[in-house]
Amino acid sequence: MNDQKYGLGETPFSAEELDEMMSPELAQKRAREKQFNQNFARLLSGDGEDNAGPYKLRCIVEHDHWYIPVKSDGSWAILNAQKGEYERLIAGENKADGRRTDRQGRGGQMLPVYAQEPGAESVCKVIDGPSLVRSLPSNISALLIQIEPSDPLRELGKEYFDQLKSLASAVELESMLVSESGVAAAKLLERDFDAAMYNDGLWQSAGVATLGTHSDSLYVRDPEVTIKPERAKKIFEEVLKDESFCGIVVNPMHEIGASASNITSNIKGLYLSPNFVHRTVCGGGGPLRVERYVARSREEFELFLEQTNFPTPYRIVESKDAQGKPTIQALSTQSPVSWSIFECDSAQEADQVKTPCFELALAPGSDQEIAAGKSHILCPALMAQKLYGQLPERQRKLNKWCPGKSFGLGRSLSEADIAASRLRLRLASEILKLIPAQGDAIVRQSVLSVQGAKFLGWAGYAGKKSWIEEAREQAKKYDKKFVLG
């Protein structure tokens, strides 16, 4: 070939080959395009590589009702299958090219498992996913499983059984964390997480320790960080001891919580606050986001909604529970919407979200507080952040509150200015209730959110007792239409 374009004279290469030789970037681009076209063609022909193994295994563990045929004596009905009689649930490695495309079943003794009752002629035992994988017979070579009711039965080989058991532990741990009835501290402390470690201690990223519920649920790009299993008790105690930690994040890039649950499904980046860590180590446990689902007034409940970024507009429903106690609950009137009662990075959209039912234990107080007694649901650090945010930017560190307009002899306040001062007074009063009598600042174990802990880590002076007391006294002064001086 006589090539004039590059002045090479006659060569055995085509024009396209010469272009690629002269431009490595072009060669790489064309290689990627070729690989994409090959993969797409394989996908269309049903020969695409199967990379859905982790998803399928998790579906098995999370499913609540598996139907297993049993014999007349109550034992499980194991059957023999011939090689190739069924396809594999997860494709095996093709010996020719190493890709996961081999779907031919290997046969053997198998336990049939159905997603829905197979028929009136079959007598079945019903069992949930974790119980199923923990009771698999040792003498079978595979499960013969139907993931979806419309699916055929497919083989899942014995080599996946250990992964299923590991996932069962992870799913149970996640269910424990996002339980709407609260967390049992003693049980949680005995569970294991996969922890991101640095220099033999917990790795700290953006102020939090990073944990995963399973080896597939935690990935860290930093080559100096290692992942190793650690007991929850050890992790929580280390976080509590080291005040530089603002809390813990669980599964920052992986979903947590069984998909069957409504308001807890598909959460990523679940945060555990300093308060929850403290309560758990002390054996208290309870709800993840608050100390107790008890509101002392409607105003307190609405401040809680603000602190948790509950979507607006919303509707508040007051009712009574089975014991006749008053309750209060918020329902979003926006649709679709993404929100969770738990502090997290993201949550799945739903047609409607709602809070749990809070007990409404009315505790009328003075006009200088939200309600009598201490709050179980308001984060003092987030209240301090609100006080800080009320101030003009130039006055925040100085903590100078002087709303309204100056008229030489004094300041004239609008109704909005007065309302802001009165809210400021009530917030400061509520924070001070949560500071121990001999303390000089908001204590870490009272902080109900990682967000609040991070704020205090950045603007610690806003958590000082003296700063909050000054805010309260200034707010008392500016609660009328005209203030002298």
TIPA-779168 format. One record per residue (C-alpha): x, y, z. Coordinates in steps of 0.25 Angstrom, whole numbers, plus 2048, in hexadecimal, padded with zeros to 3 digits. Layout:
! TIPA-779168
XYZ;...
! end
This chain:
! TIPA-779168
800800800;80580E7FC;802817808;803826805;7FC82B812;80782881B;813828811;816819814;816814806;811806803;80D7FF80F;8057F2812;7FB7F981B;7ED7FF818;7EA80D81A;7E280A826;7EE80282C;7F780E829;7EE818830;7EE80F83C;7FD80E83C;7FF81D83B;7F5820846;7F4817852;7E881E857;7E181B84A;7E580C84C;7DF80C85A;7D2812856;7D080984B;7D37FD854;7C980285E;7BF803853;7C27F584E;7C07EF85C;7B37F785E;7AE7F2850;7B27E3854;7AB7E4862;79F7EA85C;79E7DF852;79F7D585C;7957DB865;78B7DB859;78E7CD856;78C7C8865;79B7C6866;79E7D1870;7A77CF87C;79F7CD889;7A47D7893;7977D789C;79C7CC8A6;79C7D58B2;78F7DB8AF;7887CD8AD;78F7C88BA;7897D48C2;77B7D28BC;77B7C48C2;7807C88CF;7767D48D0;76A7CC8CB;7607CA8D7;7587BE8D2;75F7B28CB;7567A68C8;75E7988CA;75678B8C6;7577818D1;7547728D2;74976B8DA;75376A8E6;7567798E6;7647788E0;7687808D4;76577B8C6;77377A8C0;7737768B1;77E7718A7;78077989A;78877588E;79377D888;78D78887F;77F786884;77E79488A;7867A1888;78F7A7892;7897B389A;7977B9899;79F7B688D;7AC7AF88E;7BA7B2888;7BB7AE879;7C87A6878;7CA7AB86A;7CA7BA86D;7CA7BC87C;7BD7C487C;7B17C0884;7A87BB87A;7A67AC87D;7987AA881;79779A87F;79379488C;79C789892;791781899;7927798A6;7897798B3;7827858B4;77878C8BE;76C7938B6;7697A18BB;75D7A98B6;75A7B88B7;74B7B58B8;7437A88BB;74679E8B0;7387988B0;72D7928B8;7327848B6;73F7888BD;7417898CC;74B7948D0;7527998DB;7537A98DB;7607AF8E0;7687BC8DF;7757BF8D7;77E7BF8E3;7787B28E9;7797AB8DC;7887AE8D9;78B7AA8E8;78479C8E7;7897988D9;78B7888D9;7997848D8;7967798CE;7917828C3;7997878B7;7907938B4;78479A8B7;7797998AB;7737A78AD;7697B08A7;76C7BF8AA;7607C58A4;7527BE8A3;7537BF894;7617B9893;7657AA890;76C7A289B;77B7A589A;78879E8A0;7907A68AB;79C79D8AE;7A179A8BC;7AD7A38B9;7A47AF8BC;79F7AA8CA;7AA7B08D2;7A77BE8CB;7987BC8CE;79B7BA8DD;7A47C68DD;7997CE8D7;78F7C98E1;7977CF8EC;7997DC8E5;78A7DD8E2;7867DA8F0;7907E58F5;78A7EF8EB;77C7EB8F0;7807ED8FE;7867FB8FB;7798008F4;76F7F98FD;7648038FF;7627FD90D;770801911;77E7FA913;7817F091D;78F7F5922;7947E8927;7917E091A;7977EB912;7A47EC91A;7A77DD917;7A57DE908;7B17E08FE;7B37EB8F4;7BD7ED8E9;7C57F98ED;7CE8038E6;7DB8038ED;7E780C8ED;7F48098F5;7ED7FF8FE;7E2809901;7D480D8FB;7D68158EF;7CF8238F0;7CA8298E3;7C18368E4;7C18348F3;7BB8268F3;7BF8188F4;7BB8108E8;7B58028EA;7AF7F78E1;7A57EC8E4;7AB7E38DA;7B87E28D2;7B07E68C5;7AB7F28CC;7B77FA8CF;7C27FF8C5;7CC8098C8;7D580F8BD;7E18138C6;7EC8098C5;7F180B8D3;7E38078D9;7E07F98DC;7D37F28DE;7D27E88EA;7C77E28F2;7C57E8900;7BB7E690B;7B17F190D;7B47F391C;7C37F6918;7BF80090D;7B5807915;7BE809921;7C980E919;7C0818912;7BB81C920;7C981E926;7CE82691A;7C783491A;7CC83790C;7C182D907;7B4833903;7AD825902;7AD8198F9;7A88178EB;7A48098E7;7A38058D8;7A78128D2;7A680D8C4;79D8018C5;78E7FF8C8;78A7FB8D7;77D7F68DB;7747EB8D5;76C7EF8C9;7607EA8CF;75F7F58D9;7588028D6;75F80E8DC;76C8078DF;76F8028D1;77B8058C8;78280E8D2;7918118CE;79A8178D8;7938158E6;79981E8F1;79A81A8FF;79B826908;7A3829914;79782791D;79381A917;7A1815919;7A2819927;79481392A;798806924;7A580592B;79E808938;7947FD935;788806932;785804923;77880991E;774811912;780814909;77C823906;776827913;777823922;768820922;75C823919;75682D923;75283B91F;74F84592A;74784F921;743851913;74E85B911;759852916;75484790C;754852901;762856904;766847904;7608478F6;7698538F2;77584C8F8;77383F8F0;7708478E3;7628418E2;75C8448D4;7528508D3;7478518D2;7428478DC;7368448E5;7368428F4;72D8378F9;72A836908;72382A90D;72481F918;72B812919;72580591E;72780992C;72081692A;72D81E92B;72D82B922;736829916;73B83390B;74082F8FD;7448378F0;7408328E2;7478398D6;73C83E8CC;74783F8C1;7498338B7;75282D8B4;75C8308BF;76982B8C5;76A82B8D4;76D8228E0;76C8238EF;77A81F8EF;7868288ED;78C8238DF;7928288D2;7868248CA;77981C8CA;7708168C0;76581F8BA;75781B8BF;74981F8BB;7478248CA;7508248D6;74C8268E4;7538268F2;75181B8FC;74581E906;74B827912;74582791F;73F835922;742837931;73E845932;74784D93C;74285C93C;74E865941;751873942;75187C935;76087C936;76186D932;75B864928;75585B933;758857942;76384D944;76E84893A;76D84492C;76E835927;76E839918;775846916;784846913;78A85191B;795853911;78B855906;78485F90F;791867911;793866902;78686D900;78987890A;79687A903;78F87A8F5;7858858FB;79088F8FC;7958988F1;7A28928EC;7AB89D8F1;7A589B8FF;7A688C901;7B388A908;7B0897910;7A2891913;79C89F912;78C89F910;7868AC90D;77A8AA904;7728B68FE;7768C48F9;77E8CE901;7788DB904;7838E290C;77C8E091A;7798D2918;7748C790E;7668C5908;7628B6906;7588B08FD;74F8A5901;75989B8F9;7658A1901;75D89E90E;75989090A;76888D907;76D892914;76288A91C;76687E914;775881917;772882926;76A874926;77586D91E;780872927;77886E934;77686092E;78585F92B;789863939;78085893F;78884E938;79685393D;79A84D94B;799856957;7A8856958;7AB856949;7B0862941;7AB85D933;7A285392C;7A684592F;7AA83C924;7A1830928;795839927;79783C919;78C835911;792837903;79F8358FB;79C8428F4;79A849902;7A8843907;7AF8488FA;7A98568FC;7AF85790B;7BC852905;7BC85E8FC;7B6868905;7B9863913;7B6871919;7A8870915;7A686491F;7AC86B92B;7A386E936;7A787C937;7A487E928;79687892A;793880937;79788D930;78E889924;78388792E;785894935;78589C928;779895923;771899930;7758A892D;7708A891F;7628A3921;75A8B0920;7578BA915;7618C5919;76E8C2921;7768CE927;7858CF926;
! end
